[in-house]
Amino acid sequence: MTQASSGLPALHALFRDAFKIGAAVSTDILSAQAPFIAKHFNSITAENAMKPEEVQPQEGVYTFAAADRIFEFAEANHIGVRGHTLLWHNQTGDWMFRNSAGGPCTRKELLSRLQTHIHTVVGRYRGKAYAWDVVNEAIEDKSDQYLRDTKWLEILGEDYLREAFEMAHQADPDALLFYNDYNETDPVKRDKIYRLVRSLLDQKTPIHGIGMQAHWNIYGPSIGEIRSALELYTSLGVRIHITELDLSMFRFEDKRTDLKAPTDEMLKLQEERYAEIFALLLEYRKAIDSVTFWGVADDYTWLDGFPVRGRKNWPFLFDEHRQPKASFGRLADLAASKW
């Protein structure tokens, strides 16, 4: 932590009466930025270290060293942990879906493997993770299709969703369990997410909330679209977590690579967007428990490689030197005006 940033109020303290403020981390980021993270965030999520292929790359072979380190850091600094993620179509070893001869496994085999994976992972951190993204990105983006066509759906059918939540609840009855997805404000996908969670609730499934990833940008989605999504999701009576927040400086379809630093106009737009988004989140604070950024500061973000490989992005409240941007000051002013 630099001297200039040491006098700042802690980011999480600004919103202590509303919701937790989190960051996605890796062990490398913890090594480089531990004091900074410990100051500004009171929740963390493993960016990749707890995804299925990371903790069980081969059947029965578990590699928990990175995840353990994240939990140890959290415990030492009195920081909460969101577990991410138990079931996903990406970053899952292909062995999960294969039999001993290399063909597709049976429904019974896959359910057994899923249960073993969930009970082993959740059981290891029982009482230590306050929430889990149980199922990640199961909804199809295309308007004419409901669920994403995955091996989970192909082998197990739609019931795999309910099964995953039941297994996670058995492994840790006290943890909050979430369905997590992106494009969650798009009206077509929003309504499908609502349909899915409504269906799970109607089946008495132990699902407690919706994770809105919030990979947004400085141009959209509009506050009206975000509000409509929040209004619909909260009507289900579930908790809301903002799970992967970042504000890209580029629209998704913008492929330019010429910028070496954000323009003044971009920084101003980002400042205004953060202020209006957090003002909206504060309106819904009775339903929102946690707001997590998908990173810490502009020195590292997954957006540096997506959707344009190698292009630098600047999506956070802190710049590449972990100095507060004007966006941070706007949020401090916003918080001060609320209490």
SVG drawing of the C-alpha trace seen along z (x, -y; Angstrom):
<svg xmlns="http://www.w3.org/2000/svg" viewBox="-44 -14 48 63">
<polyline fill="none" stroke="black" stroke-width="0.4" points="0.0,0.0 1.4,-3.4 1.6,-6.3 -0.9,-8.3 -3.5,-5.5 -2.9,-4.7 -4.9,-7.7 -8.0,-6.7 -11.1,-5.4 -11.5,-1.6 -13.8,-1.0 -15.8,1.7 -16.2,-0.7 -18.0,-3.2 -20.8,-0.6 -20.6,1.2 -24.3,0.4 -25.4,1.7 -23.5,4.7 -20.1,6.5 -17.6,5.2 -15.6,8.0 -12.9,8.6 -11.9,11.6 -8.4,12.8 -5.7,15.3 -2.8,16.4 -0.5,14.2 -2.7,11.2 -2.7,11.9 1.1,12.2 1.4,8.8 -1.4,6.9 -2.3,8.5 -2.3,5.3 -4.3,3.4 -6.9,6.1 -7.2,6.5 -7.8,2.8 -10.4,2.3 -12.4,5.5 -14.3,7.6 -15.2,10.4 -13.2,12.2 -13.9,14.7 -11.3,17.1 -11.1,15.9 -10.2,19.4 -8.7,21.4 -11.9,23.1 -13.4,23.9 -13.9,27.6 -10.9,28.4 -8.7,26.4 -9.6,28.4 -10.2,31.8 -8.3,32.0 -8.5,35.8 -11.1,38.0 -10.3,38.3 -7.2,36.1 -7.8,32.9 -5.5,29.8 -6.6,27.5 -3.4,25.6 -4.4,22.4 -8.0,22.4 -6.6,23.2 -4.3,20.2 -7.2,17.9 -9.2,19.1 -6.3,18.8 -5.8,15.2 -9.5,14.5 -9.5,16.0 -6.4,14.1 -7.9,10.8 -11.6,11.4 -12.8,11.4 -15.7,13.4 -15.4,15.8 -17.8,16.5 -17.2,20.0 -17.0,19.9 -18.1,22.2 -19.3,25.8 -21.0,26.6 -20.1,25.0 -19.9,26.1 -16.5,24.5 -13.3,25.3 -14.6,28.7 -12.4,31.8 -13.7,33.9 -13.2,37.0 -16.3,35.9 -18.5,36.9 -16.6,40.0 -16.8,43.7 -13.8,45.9 -13.9,46.7 -13.9,43.1 -17.6,42.9 -20.3,40.8 -20.9,41.8 -24.3,42.8 -26.7,40.5 -26.0,42.5 -22.2,42.2 -22.4,38.4 -24.7,37.8 -22.3,39.8 -19.3,37.8 -21.1,34.5 -22.1,35.4 -18.6,36.5 -17.2,33.2 -19.6,31.0 -19.5,32.8 -15.7,32.8 -15.3,29.1 -18.1,27.6 -17.4,30.0 -13.8,28.9 -14.8,25.2 -18.0,25.9 -18.6,22.9 -15.9,20.9 -17.6,19.8 -20.7,17.7 -22.1,18.3 -21.5,20.5 -22.2,20.0 -23.6,23.5 -24.5,23.4 -22.9,21.0 -24.3,19.8 -26.8,22.6 -29.1,20.2 -28.8,19.9 -28.3,16.4 -30.2,17.2 -33.8,16.1 -35.3,19.3 -33.6,21.6 -34.1,21.9 -31.2,23.8 -27.6,23.9 -26.8,27.1 -24.2,28.7 -23.1,32.2 -24.8,31.6 -28.1,31.1 -27.5,33.8 -26.7,36.5 -28.8,35.5 -31.6,33.4 -33.0,30.2 -33.1,31.9 -29.3,31.5 -29.9,27.9 -32.1,29.0 -29.7,31.9 -26.7,29.5 -28.4,27.2 -29.6,30.2 -26.1,31.6 -24.5,28.2 -27.2,27.7 -26.4,31.2 -22.7,30.4 -23.2,27.0 -26.7,26.3 -25.8,22.8 -24.2,21.5 -26.2,19.2 -26.6,20.9 -26.7,18.9 -27.5,19.2 -24.9,17.0 -25.1,15.6 -24.1,12.8 -26.2,10.7 -28.6,10.7 -30.1,7.4 -30.9,8.3 -34.8,8.6 -34.8,12.0 -32.2,13.6 -33.5,11.9 -36.9,13.5 -35.3,16.9 -33.2,16.5 -36.4,15.6 -38.2,18.6 -35.3,20.9 -35.2,19.6 -39.0,19.6 -39.0,23.2 -36.4,24.2 -38.2,22.4 -41.5,24.1 -39.7,27.4 -38.6,26.4 -35.0,26.4 -32.6,24.8 -31.6,21.8 -31.2,18.6 -30.2,16.0 -29.3,14.8 -25.7,13.8 -25.7,10.9 -22.3,11.0 -22.5,7.3 -19.8,7.4 -21.0,4.0 -19.4,1.1 -19.4,-2.7 -22.1,-2.9 -24.6,-0.2 -26.7,1.4 -28.9,-1.5 -29.9,-2.1 -33.5,-1.4 -32.5,2.1 -30.5,2.8 -33.5,1.6 -35.9,3.8 -33.7,6.8 -33.4,6.1 -37.1,5.5 -37.9,8.8 -35.4,10.9 -36.2,9.4 -39.9,10.2 -38.9,13.8 -38.0,13.1 -34.3,14.2 -31.1,12.5 -29.1,10.7 -25.3,10.7 -23.4,8.6 -20.7,11.2 -18.3,10.0 -18.6,6.3 -16.4,4.4 -17.1,1.4 -15.2,1.9 -14.1,-1.2 -15.3,0.4 -18.6,1.6 -18.4,5.3 -18.4,4.9 -15.7,2.2 -12.5,4.0 -10.1,1.0 -6.6,1.4 -5.1,-2.1 -5.6,-3.4 -2.7,-3.2 -4.6,-5.0 -8.2,-5.9 -9.4,-9.2 -10.7,-11.9 -14.1,-11.4 -13.9,-7.6 -12.9,-8.3 -15.7,-10.8 -18.2,-8.4 -16.9,-5.6 -17.1,-7.9 -20.7,-8.8 -21.6,-5.2 -20.2,-3.9 -22.0,-6.6 -25.4,-5.9 -25.0,-2.1 -24.1,-2.2 -26.9,-4.7 -29.3,-2.1 -27.7,0.8 -28.2,-1.2 -31.9,-1.6 -32.1,2.3 -29.8,2.8 -32.4,4.7 -32.1,7.5 -28.4,7.1 -25.8,8.7 -22.6,8.4 -21.1,6.5 -17.9,8.1 -15.6,6.6 -14.0,9.1 -10.6,7.9 -8.8,5.4 -7.2,2.6 -6.5,1.7 -3.0,3.4 -4.8,6.7 -8.2,7.5 -9.4,10.5 -10.7,7.8 -7.1,7.2 -7.6,10.3 -11.3,10.3 -12.9,9.8 -9.8,8.3 -6.6,10.2 -3.8,8.1 -5.8,4.8 -5.5,3.0 -8.7,2.1 -9.3,-0.1 -12.5,1.1 -12.0,0.5 -12.0,-2.1 -8.2,-2.0 -5.7,-2.6 -2.7,-0.6 -0.7,-1.9 -3.6,-1.1 -4.4,-4.8 -8.0,-5.9 -9.6,-7.2 -12.3,-9.9 -14.8,-7.1 -13.7,-6.2 -14.2,-9.7 -17.7,-9.8 -18.6,-6.6 -17.2,-8.1 -19.4,-11.2 -22.4,-9.0 -21.9,-6.9 -21.4,-10.0 -24.7,-11.4 -26.6,-8.2 -25.5,-7.9"/>
</svg>
